[in-house]
Amino acid sequence: MTHAEEWKVGVYLIEDGGTTKARAVLDNGKSTMVGRGAARCNPQDLEVPAIGDELAASRAMRDLAGQLMRAADKDLLAMGAAPPDPRTGYGWPEDAGP
């Protein structure tokens, strides 16, 4: 059975006074999820906006990824799957190779 979908993620950044805030918004066509992240520039460091953007965006996407994993865990439990191994979660371990 073939299955194809397109999920869109938008990352929105705002910098104000040395703090960069990010929102990662996932829209799968049925619902949306929002991850949030922030980064602050140390007052003694040079201000490089690109670094703050990268840090805040990565933190927002990590937050979003955690929400997706928790949603998948909840859905799997609802389908009768055994609780996940806390070390690897459901499915194959991320480092499983060929």
Biopython code that builds the backbone (N, CA, C, O; Angstrom):
import numpy as np
from Bio.PDB.StructureBuilder import StructureBuilder

atoms = [
    (1, "MET", "N", (0.844, -1.174, 0.000)),
    (1, "MET", "CA", (0.000, 0.000, 0.000)),
    (1, "MET", "C", (0.893, 1.242, 0.000)),
    (1, "MET", "O", (1.751, 1.399, 0.869)),
    (2, "THR", "N", (0.688, 2.102, -0.959)),
    (2, "THR", "CA", (1.454, 3.340, -1.052)),
    (2, "THR", "C", (0.702, 4.450, -0.336)),
    (2, "THR", "O", (-0.520, 4.561, -0.425)),
    (3, "HIS", "N", (1.457, 5.252, 0.363)),
    (3, "HIS", "CA", (0.867, 6.370, 1.108)),
    (3, "HIS", "C", (1.787, 7.571, 0.940)),
    (3, "HIS", "O", (2.994, 7.470, 1.161)),
    (4, "ALA", "N", (1.228, 8.688, 0.556)),
    (4, "ALA", "CA", (2.039, 9.902, 0.404)),
    (4, "ALA", "C", (1.283, 11.094, 0.980)),
    (4, "ALA", "O", (0.081, 11.245, 0.763)),
    (5, "GLU", "N", (1.990, 11.923, 1.704)),
    (5, "GLU", "CA", (1.437, 13.166, 2.251)),
    (5, "GLU", "C", (2.516, 14.229, 2.205)),
    (5, "GLU", "O", (3.705, 13.926, 2.101)),
    (6, "GLU", "N", (2.093, 15.454, 2.281)),
    (6, "GLU", "CA", (3.047, 16.562, 2.405)),
    (6, "GLU", "C", (2.726, 17.308, 3.687)),
    (6, "GLU", "O", (1.617, 17.811, 3.869)),
    (7, "TRP", "N", (3.697, 17.371, 4.560)),
    (7, "TRP", "CA", (3.577, 18.141, 5.798)),
    (7, "TRP", "C", (4.456, 19.366, 5.633)),
    (7, "TRP", "O", (5.593, 19.265, 5.172)),
    (8, "LYS", "N", (3.940, 20.501, 6.003)),
    (8, "LYS", "CA", (4.698, 21.748, 5.858)),
    (8, "LYS", "C", (5.098, 22.276, 7.227)),
    (8, "LYS", "O", (4.298, 22.305, 8.162)),
    (9, "VAL", "N", (6.350, 22.692, 7.321)),
    (9, "VAL", "CA", (6.860, 23.302, 8.545)),
    (9, "VAL", "C", (7.379, 24.685, 8.189)),
    (9, "VAL", "O", (8.198, 24.843, 7.283)),
    (10, "GLY", "N", (6.894, 25.676, 8.909)),
    (10, "GLY", "CA", (7.388, 27.035, 8.765)),
    (10, "GLY", "C", (8.117, 27.419, 10.043)),
    (10, "GLY", "O", (7.661, 27.110, 11.144)),
    (11, "VAL", "N", (9.232, 28.080, 9.893)),
    (11, "VAL", "CA", (9.995, 28.552, 11.050)),
    (11, "VAL", "C", (9.987, 30.075, 11.018)),
    (11, "VAL", "O", (10.368, 30.696, 10.025)),
    (12, "TYR", "N", (9.549, 30.654, 12.119)),
    (12, "TYR", "CA", (9.399, 32.111, 12.214)),
    (12, "TYR", "C", (10.312, 32.621, 13.319)),
    (12, "TYR", "O", (10.284, 32.116, 14.442)),
    (13, "LEU", "N", (11.116, 33.617, 12.997)),
    (13, "LEU", "CA", (12.123, 34.150, 13.920)),
    (13, "LEU", "C", (11.876, 35.628, 14.199)),
    (13, "LEU", "O", (11.535, 36.401, 13.304)),
    (14, "ILE", "N", (12.057, 35.998, 15.462)),
    (14, "ILE", "CA", (11.962, 37.401, 15.864)),
    (14, "ILE", "C", (13.128, 37.673, 16.801)),
    (14, "ILE", "O", (13.344, 36.933, 17.761)),
    (15, "GLU", "N", (13.879, 38.731, 16.527)),
    (15, "GLU", "CA", (15.002, 39.132, 17.387)),
    (15, "GLU", "C", (14.675, 40.476, 17.998)),
    (15, "GLU", "O", (14.252, 41.407, 17.312)),
    (16, "ASP", "N", (14.880, 40.561, 19.311)),
    (16, "ASP", "CA", (14.620, 41.818, 20.007)),
    (16, "ASP", "C", (15.526, 41.913, 21.223)),
    (16, "ASP", "O", (15.449, 41.084, 22.130)),
    (17, "GLY", "N", (16.366, 42.903, 21.239)),
    (17, "GLY", "CA", (17.208, 43.164, 22.401)),
    (17, "GLY", "C", (18.138, 42.033, 22.785)),
    (17, "GLY", "O", (18.314, 41.763, 23.973)),
    (18, "GLY", "N", (18.730, 41.373, 21.823)),
    (18, "GLY", "CA", (19.680, 40.304, 22.124)),
    (18, "GLY", "C", (19.042, 38.944, 22.346)),
    (18, "GLY", "O", (19.752, 37.979, 22.630)),
    (19, "THR", "N", (17.729, 38.836, 22.226)),
    (19, "THR", "CA", (17.040, 37.550, 22.366)),
    (19, "THR", "C", (16.341, 37.217, 21.049)),
    (19, "THR", "O", (15.602, 38.034, 20.498)),
    (20, "THR", "N", (16.584, 36.023, 20.563)),
    (20, "THR", "CA", (15.917, 35.536, 19.359)),
    (20, "THR", "C", (14.907, 34.490, 19.779)),
    (20, "THR", "O", (15.240, 33.550, 20.502)),
    (21, "LYS", "N", (13.672, 34.652, 19.327)),
    (21, "LYS", "CA", (12.614, 33.685, 19.600)),
    (21, "LYS", "C", (12.207, 33.047, 18.284)),
    (21, "LYS", "O", (12.149, 33.706, 17.246)),
    (22, "ALA", "N", (11.925, 31.743, 18.346)),
    (22, "ALA", "CA", (11.530, 31.011, 17.146)),
    (22, "ALA", "C", (10.268, 30.211, 17.418)),
    (22, "ALA", "O", (10.038, 29.719, 18.522)),
    (23, "ARG", "N", (9.456, 30.100, 16.365)),
    (23, "ARG", "CA", (8.295, 29.211, 16.364)),
    (23, "ARG", "C", (8.432, 28.307, 15.146)),
    (23, "ARG", "O", (8.637, 28.788, 14.032)),
    (24, "ALA", "N", (8.319, 27.006, 15.355)),
    (24, "ALA", "CA", (8.277, 26.037, 14.257)),
    (24, "ALA", "C", (6.850, 25.519, 14.205)),
    (24, "ALA", "O", (6.380, 24.879, 15.145)),
    (25, "VAL", "N", (6.162, 25.796, 13.105)),
    (25, "VAL", "CA", (4.744, 25.448, 12.975)),
    (25, "VAL", "C", (4.601, 24.330, 11.946)),
    (25, "VAL", "O", (4.960, 24.496, 10.781)),
    (26, "LEU", "N", (4.072, 23.189, 12.390)),
    (26, "LEU", "CA", (3.820, 22.050, 11.519)),
    (26, "LEU", "C", (2.337, 22.033, 11.146)),
    (26, "LEU", "O", (1.470, 22.076, 12.019)),
    (27, "ASP", "N", (2.057, 21.972, 9.859)),
    (27, "ASP", "CA", (0.684, 21.837, 9.363)),
    (27, "ASP", "C", (0.641, 20.578, 8.514)),
    (27, "ASP", "O", (1.270, 20.510, 7.458)),
    (28, "ASN", "N", (-0.109, 19.573, 8.982)),
    (28, "ASN", "CA", (-0.202, 18.332, 8.219)),
    (28, "ASN", "C", (-1.511, 18.246, 7.431)),
    (28, "ASN", "O", (-1.850, 17.188, 6.900)),
    (29, "GLY", "N", (-2.237, 19.352, 7.356)),
    (29, "GLY", "CA", (-3.494, 19.380, 6.630)),
    (29, "GLY", "C", (-4.691, 19.004, 7.478)),
    (29, "GLY", "O", (-5.833, 19.252, 7.091)),
    (30, "LYS", "N", (-4.435, 18.402, 8.646)),
    (30, "LYS", "CA", (-5.511, 18.006, 9.557)),
    (30, "LYS", "C", (-5.411, 18.749, 10.879)),
    (30, "LYS", "O", (-6.422, 19.026, 11.525)),
    (31, "SER", "N", (-4.194, 19.067, 11.273)),
    (31, "SER", "CA", (-3.965, 19.768, 12.543)),
    (31, "SER", "C", (-2.633, 20.508, 12.458)),
    (31, "SER", "O", (-1.859, 20.325, 11.519)),
    (32, "THR", "N", (-2.393, 21.331, 13.441)),
    (32, "THR", "CA", (-1.105, 22.030, 13.520)),
    (32, "THR", "C", (-0.496, 21.808, 14.896)),
    (32, "THR", "O", (-1.206, 21.597, 15.879)),
    (33, "MET", "N", (0.821, 21.859, 14.950)),
    (33, "MET", "CA", (1.590, 21.802, 16.191)),
    (33, "MET", "C", (2.581, 22.954, 16.141)),
    (33, "MET", "O", (3.044, 23.342, 15.068)),
    (34, "VAL", "N", (2.900, 23.496, 17.307)),
    (34, "VAL", "CA", (3.837, 24.619, 17.375)),
    (34, "VAL", "C", (4.935, 24.289, 18.377)),
    (34, "VAL", "O", (4.667, 23.989, 19.540)),
    (35, "GLY", "N", (6.183, 24.351, 17.902)),
    (35, "GLY", "CA", (7.346, 24.212, 18.773)),
    (35, "GLY", "C", (7.936, 25.592, 18.998)),
    (35, "GLY", "O", (7.875, 26.457, 18.124)),
    (36, "ARG", "N", (8.505, 25.790, 20.175)),
    (36, "ARG", "CA", (9.077, 27.095, 20.516)),
    (36, "ARG", "C", (10.523, 26.939, 20.984)),
    (36, "ARG", "O", (10.898, 25.938, 21.593)),
    (37, "GLY", "N", (11.313, 27.955, 20.682)),
    (37, "GLY", "CA", (12.700, 27.973, 21.117)),
    (37, "GLY", "C", (13.193, 29.400, 21.215)),
    (37, "GLY", "O", (12.622, 30.311, 20.616)),
    (38, "ALA", "N", (14.263, 29.589, 21.978)),
    (38, "ALA", "CA", (14.828, 30.931, 22.148)),
    (38, "ALA", "C", (16.341, 30.821, 22.326)),
    (38, "ALA", "O", (16.870, 29.774, 22.695)),
    (39, "ALA", "N", (17.009, 31.924, 22.054)),
    (39, "ALA", "CA", (18.451, 32.039, 22.268)),
    (39, "ALA", "C", (18.748, 33.469, 22.680)),
    (39, "ALA", "O", (18.170, 34.419, 22.152)),
    (40, "ARG", "N", (19.657, 33.605, 23.628)),
    (40, "ARG", "CA", (20.073, 34.941, 24.078)),
    (40, "ARG", "C", (21.555, 35.106, 23.827)),
    (40, "ARG", "O", (22.346, 34.178, 23.997)),
    (41, "CYS", "N", (21.907, 36.296, 23.421)),
    (41, "CYS", "CA", (23.310, 36.624, 23.201)),
    (41, "CYS", "C", (23.934, 37.045, 24.531)),
    (41, "CYS", "O", (23.409, 37.912, 25.230)),
    (42, "ASN", "N", (25.051, 36.424, 24.863)),
    (42, "ASN", "CA", (25.794, 36.844, 26.043)),
    (42, "ASN", "C", (26.273, 38.272, 25.806)),
    (42, "ASN", "O", (26.848, 38.550, 24.753)),
    (43, "PRO", "N", (26.055, 39.188, 26.750)),
    (43, "PRO", "CA", (26.447, 40.586, 26.534)),
    (43, "PRO", "C", (27.935, 40.766, 26.218)),
    (43, "PRO", "O", (28.316, 41.767, 25.612)),
    (44, "GLN", "N", (28.776, 39.814, 26.620)),
    (44, "GLN", "CA", (30.213, 39.931, 26.352)),
    (44, "GLN", "C", (30.611, 39.368, 24.998)),
    (44, "GLN", "O", (31.752, 39.536, 24.569)),
    (45, "ASP", "N", (29.668, 38.691, 24.311)),
    (45, "ASP", "CA", (29.964, 38.113, 23.001)),
    (45, "ASP", "C", (29.606, 39.084, 21.888)),
    (45, "ASP", "O", (28.778, 39.977, 22.068)),
    (46, "LEU", "N", (30.240, 38.899, 20.736)),
    (46, "LEU", "CA", (29.853, 39.660, 19.549)),
    (46, "LEU", "C", (28.448, 39.253, 19.149)),
    (46, "LEU", "O", (28.090, 38.081, 19.261)),
    (47, "GLU", "N", (27.654, 40.191, 18.690)),
    (47, "GLU", "CA", (26.302, 39.883, 18.256)),
    (47, "GLU", "C", (26.348, 39.409, 16.810)),
    (47, "GLU", "O", (26.659, 40.174, 15.898)),
    (48, "VAL", "N", (26.035, 38.136, 16.622)),
    (48, "VAL", "CA", (25.974, 37.534, 15.293)),
    (48, "VAL", "C", (24.563, 36.962, 15.137)),
    (48, "VAL", "O", (24.298, 35.850, 15.593)),
    (49, "PRO", "N", (23.659, 37.707, 14.502)),
    (49, "PRO", "CA", (22.257, 37.284, 14.411)),
    (49, "PRO", "C", (22.058, 35.881, 13.849)),
    (49, "PRO", "O", (21.151, 35.169, 14.279)),
    (50, "ALA", "N", (22.888, 35.475, 12.898)),
    (50, "ALA", "CA", (22.715, 34.152, 12.286)),
    (50, "ALA", "C", (22.859, 33.037, 13.318)),
    (50, "ALA", "O", (22.170, 32.021, 13.225)),
    (51, "ILE", "N", (23.740, 33.209, 14.296)),
    (51, "ILE", "CA", (23.934, 32.177, 15.316)),
    (51, "ILE", "C", (22.703, 32.102, 16.216)),
    (51, "ILE", "O", (22.253, 31.006, 16.548)),
    (52, "GLY", "N", (22.165, 33.224, 16.606)),
    (52, "GLY", "CA", (20.945, 33.234, 17.402)),
    (52, "GLY", "C", (19.786, 32.604, 16.652)),
    (52, "GLY", "O", (18.984, 31.874, 17.235)),
    (53, "ASP", "N", (19.696, 32.888, 15.346)),
    (53, "ASP", "CA", (18.652, 32.281, 14.520)),
    (53, "ASP", "C", (18.788, 30.761, 14.516)),
    (53, "ASP", "O", (17.808, 30.039, 14.702)),
    (54, "GLU", "N", (20.016, 30.285, 14.302)),
    (54, "GLU", "CA", (20.247, 28.841, 14.251)),
    (54, "GLU", "C", (19.898, 28.170, 15.573)),
    (54, "GLU", "O", (19.236, 27.132, 15.590)),
    (55, "LEU", "N", (20.336, 28.753, 16.667)),
    (55, "LEU", "CA", (20.060, 28.169, 17.982)),
    (55, "LEU", "C", (18.567, 28.173, 18.291)),
    (55, "LEU", "O", (18.018, 27.148, 18.697)),
    (56, "ALA", "N", (17.912, 29.302, 18.106)),
    (56, "ALA", "CA", (16.482, 29.389, 18.416)),
    (56, "ALA", "C", (15.672, 28.462, 17.519)),
    (56, "ALA", "O", (14.770, 27.775, 17.998)),
    (57, "ALA", "N", (15.980, 28.433, 16.221)),
    (57, "ALA", "CA", (15.244, 27.572, 15.289)),
    (57, "ALA", "C", (15.451, 26.102, 15.628)),
    (57, "ALA", "O", (14.498, 25.324, 15.607)),
    (58, "SER", "N", (16.687, 25.712, 15.940)),
    (58, "SER", "CA", (16.936, 24.301, 16.263)),
    (58, "SER", "C", (16.208, 23.906, 17.543)),
    (58, "SER", "O", (15.713, 22.783, 17.645)),
    (59, "ARG", "N", (16.135, 24.798, 18.511)),
    (59, "ARG", "CA", (15.418, 24.504, 19.753)),
    (59, "ARG", "C", (13.921, 24.393, 19.513)),
    (59, "ARG", "O", (13.255, 23.553, 20.119)),
    (60, "ALA", "N", (13.386, 25.236, 18.632)),
    (60, "ALA", "CA", (11.955, 25.156, 18.304)),
    (60, "ALA", "C", (11.646, 23.849, 17.572)),
    (60, "ALA", "O", (10.625, 23.216, 17.837)),
    (61, "MET", "N", (12.522, 23.447, 16.656)),
    (61, "MET", "CA", (12.294, 22.200, 15.934)),
    (61, "MET", "C", (12.461, 20.986, 16.850)),
    (61, "MET", "O", (11.753, 19.992, 16.694)),
    (62, "ARG", "N", (13.387, 21.061, 17.799)),
    (62, "ARG", "CA", (13.539, 19.976, 18.775)),
    (62, "ARG", "C", (12.280, 19.864, 19.635)),
    (62, "ARG", "O", (11.829, 18.757, 19.929)),
    (63, "ASP", "N", (11.709, 21.004, 20.039)),
    (63, "ASP", "CA", (10.468, 21.003, 20.800)),
    (63, "ASP", "C", (9.344, 20.373, 19.977)),
    (63, "ASP", "O", (8.575, 19.560, 20.489)),
    (64, "LEU", "N", (9.255, 20.749, 18.712)),
    (64, "LEU", "CA", (8.243, 20.195, 17.819)),
    (64, "LEU", "C", (8.432, 18.688, 17.649)),
    (64, "LEU", "O", (7.458, 17.936, 17.676)),
    (65, "ALA", "N", (9.660, 18.248, 17.477)),
    (65, "ALA", "CA", (9.945, 16.817, 17.328)),
    (65, "ALA", "C", (9.513, 16.044, 18.570)),
    (65, "ALA", "O", (8.976, 14.942, 18.454)),
    (66, "GLY", "N", (9.738, 16.600, 19.745)),
    (66, "GLY", "CA", (9.304, 15.954, 20.975)),
    (66, "GLY", "C", (7.792, 15.827, 21.041)),
    (66, "GLY", "O", (7.270, 14.800, 21.475)),
    (67, "GLN", "N", (7.090, 16.860, 20.615)),
    (67, "GLN", "CA", (5.633, 16.808, 20.586)),
    (67, "GLN", "C", (5.139, 15.729, 19.629)),
    (67, "GLN", "O", (4.195, 15.003, 19.940)),
    (68, "LEU", "N", (5.778, 15.624, 18.463)),
    (68, "LEU", "CA", (5.394, 14.593, 17.498)),
    (68, "LEU", "C", (5.631, 13.201, 18.068)),
    (68, "LEU", "O", (4.795, 12.314, 17.897)),
    (69, "MET", "N", (6.766, 12.998, 18.747)),
    (69, "MET", "CA", (7.063, 11.691, 19.326)),
    (69, "MET", "C", (6.054, 11.330, 20.412)),
    (69, "MET", "O", (5.611, 10.184, 20.492)),
    (70, "ARG", "N", (5.689, 12.307, 21.252)),
    (70, "ARG", "CA", (4.694, 12.041, 22.294)),
    (70, "ARG", "C", (3.329, 11.722, 21.678)),
    (70, "ARG", "O", (2.611, 10.861, 22.187)),
    (71, "ALA", "N", (2.966, 12.405, 20.593)),
    (71, "ALA", "CA", (1.704, 12.119, 19.915)),
    (71, "ALA", "C", (1.724, 10.707, 19.329)),
    (71, "ALA", "O", (0.735, 9.982, 19.427)),
    (72, "ALA", "N", (2.839, 10.318, 18.725)),
    (72, "ALA", "CA", (2.956, 8.968, 18.164)),
    (72, "ALA", "C", (2.886, 7.919, 19.277)),
    (72, "ALA", "O", (2.218, 6.897, 19.122)),
    (73, "ASP", "N", (3.569, 8.166, 20.392)),
    (73, "ASP", "CA", (3.511, 7.237, 21.528)),
    (73, "ASP", "C", (2.074, 7.068, 22.010)),
    (73, "ASP", "O", (1.627, 5.948, 22.260)),
    (74, "LYS", "N", (1.360, 8.166, 22.141)),
    (74, "LYS", "CA", (-0.039, 8.137, 22.598)),
    (74, "LYS", "C", (-0.904, 7.346, 21.615)),
    (74, "LYS", "O", (-1.729, 6.533, 22.033)),
    (75, "ASP", "N", (-0.722, 7.577, 20.310)),
    (75, "ASP", "CA", (-1.495, 6.873, 19.297)),
    (75, "ASP", "C", (-1.183, 5.376, 19.294)),
    (75, "ASP", "O", (-2.085, 4.551, 19.148)),
    (76, "LEU", "N", (0.088, 5.030, 19.455)),
    (76, "LEU", "CA", (0.464, 3.620, 19.490)),
    (76, "LEU", "C", (-0.125, 2.919, 20.705)),
    (76, "LEU", "O", (-0.618, 1.796, 20.594)),
    (77, "LEU", "N", (-0.078, 3.563, 21.851)),
    (77, "LEU", "CA", (-0.683, 2.977, 23.049)),
    (77, "LEU", "C", (-2.189, 2.782, 22.862)),
    (77, "LEU", "O", (-2.748, 1.774, 23.295)),
    (78, "ALA", "N", (-2.842, 3.756, 22.212)),
    (78, "ALA", "CA", (-4.278, 3.652, 21.960)),
    (78, "ALA", "C", (-4.602, 2.482, 21.030)),
    (78, "ALA", "O", (-5.707, 1.941, 21.080)),
    (79, "MET", "N", (-3.649, 2.087, 20.183)),
    (79, "MET", "CA", (-3.840, 0.960, 19.266)),
    (79, "MET", "C", (-3.486, -0.377, 19.921)),
    (79, "MET", "O", (-3.599, -1.429, 19.293)),
    (80, "GLY", "N", (-3.055, -0.331, 21.196)),
    (80, "GLY", "CA", (-2.756, -1.567, 21.916)),
    (80, "GLY", "C", (-1.300, -1.974, 21.914)),
    (80, "GLY", "O", (-0.972, -3.069, 22.371)),
    (81, "ALA", "N", (-0.427, -1.140, 21.422)),
    (81, "ALA", "CA", (0.998, -1.466, 21.443)),
    (81, "ALA", "C", (1.503, -1.457, 22.882)),
    (81, "ALA", "O", (1.002, -0.708, 23.720)),
    (82, "ALA", "N", (2.488, -2.286, 23.157)),
    (82, "ALA", "CA", (3.090, -2.301, 24.485)),
    (82, "ALA", "C", (3.821, -0.982, 24.715)),
    (82, "ALA", "O", (4.276, -0.356, 23.756)),
    (83, "PRO", "N", (3.940, -0.551, 25.965)),
    (83, "PRO", "CA", (4.679, 0.690, 26.227)),
    (83, "PRO", "C", (6.087, 0.603, 25.646)),
    (83, "PRO", "O", (6.688, -0.471, 25.629)),
    (84, "PRO", "N", (6.616, 1.734, 25.169)),
    (84, "PRO", "CA", (7.934, 1.723, 24.521)),
    (84, "PRO", "C", (9.059, 1.495, 25.520)),
    (84, "PRO", "O", (8.936, 1.800, 26.706)),
    (85, "ASP", "N", (10.152, 0.952, 25.011)),
    (85, "ASP", "CA", (11.389, 0.849, 25.786)),
    (85, "ASP", "C", (11.894, 2.275, 25.980)),
    (85, "ASP", "O", (12.093, 2.978, 24.990)),
    (86, "PRO", "N", (12.112, 2.733, 27.221)),
    (86, "PRO", "CA", (12.520, 4.130, 27.428)),
    (86, "PRO", "C", (13.855, 4.484, 26.786)),
    (86, "PRO", "O", (14.157, 5.661, 26.587)),
    (87, "ARG", "N", (14.659, 3.467, 26.461)),
    (87, "ARG", "CA", (15.966, 3.750, 25.847)),
    (87, "ARG", "C", (15.852, 3.994, 24.351)),
    (87, "ARG", "O", (16.644, 4.749, 23.788)),
    (88, "THR", "N", (14.868, 3.361, 23.690)),
    (88, "THR", "CA", (14.802, 3.471, 22.232)),
    (88, "THR", "C", (13.461, 3.971, 21.714)),
    (88, "THR", "O", (13.386, 4.439, 20.578)),
    (89, "GLY", "N", (12.409, 3.887, 22.506)),
    (89, "GLY", "CA", (11.089, 4.263, 22.025)),
    (89, "GLY", "C", (10.545, 3.177, 21.118)),
    (89, "GLY", "O", (11.068, 2.063, 21.104)),
    (90, "TYR", "N", (9.513, 3.482, 20.368)),
    (90, "TYR", "CA", (8.933, 2.536, 19.431)),
    (90, "TYR", "C", (9.790, 2.446, 18.188)),
    (90, "TYR", "O", (10.625, 3.313, 17.933)),
    (91, "GLY", "N", (9.585, 1.405, 17.426)),
    (91, "GLY", "CA", (10.263, 1.267, 16.139)),
    (91, "GLY", "C", (11.698, 0.838, 16.299)),
    (91, "GLY", "O", (12.094, 0.333, 17.350)),
    (92, "TRP", "N", (12.466, 1.037, 15.273)),
    (92, "TRP", "CA", (13.857, 0.655, 15.273)),
    (92, "TRP", "C", (14.688, 1.735, 15.934)),
    (92, "TRP", "O", (14.351, 2.917, 15.850)),
    (93, "PRO", "N", (15.776, 1.343, 16.594)),
    (93, "PRO", "CA", (16.671, 2.372, 17.145)),
    (93, "PRO", "C", (17.198, 3.252, 16.019)),
    (93, "PRO", "O", (17.383, 2.797, 14.890)),
    (94, "GLU", "N", (17.434, 4.503, 16.342)),
    (94, "GLU", "CA", (17.886, 5.458, 15.312)),
    (94, "GLU", "C", (19.208, 5.052, 14.673)),
    (94, "GLU", "O", (19.457, 5.390, 13.516)),
    (95, "ASP", "N", (20.064, 4.330, 15.405)),
    (95, "ASP", "CA", (21.373, 3.988, 14.853)),
    (95, "ASP", "C", (21.385, 2.610, 14.179)),
    (95, "ASP", "O", (22.452, 2.105, 13.828)),
    (96, "ALA", "N", (20.214, 2.002, 13.997)),
    (96, "ALA", "CA", (20.165, 0.695, 13.337)),
    (96, "ALA", "C", (20.590, 0.858, 11.891)),
    (96, "ALA", "O", (20.043, 1.681, 11.157)),
    (97, "GLY", "N", (21.536, 0.094, 11.506)),
    (97, "GLY", "CA", (22.034, 0.175, 10.140)),
    (97, "GLY", "C", (21.716, -1.098, 9.374)),
    (97, "GLY", "O", (21.092, -2.016, 9.906)),
    (98, "PRO", "N", (22.147, -1.145, 8.125)),
    (98, "PRO", "CA", (21.878, -2.323, 7.292)),
    (98, "PRO", "C", (22.627, -3.536, 7.774)),
    (98, "PRO", "O", (22.509, -4.610, 7.182)),
]
sb = StructureBuilder()
sb.init_structure("model")
sb.init_model(0)
sb.init_chain("A")
sb.init_seg("    ")
for serial, (resi, resn, name, xyz) in enumerate(atoms, 1):
    if name == "N":
        sb.init_residue(resn, " ", resi, " ")
    sb.init_atom(name, np.array(xyz, "f"), 0.0, 1.0, " ", f" {name:<3s}", serial, name[0])
structure = sb.get_structure()
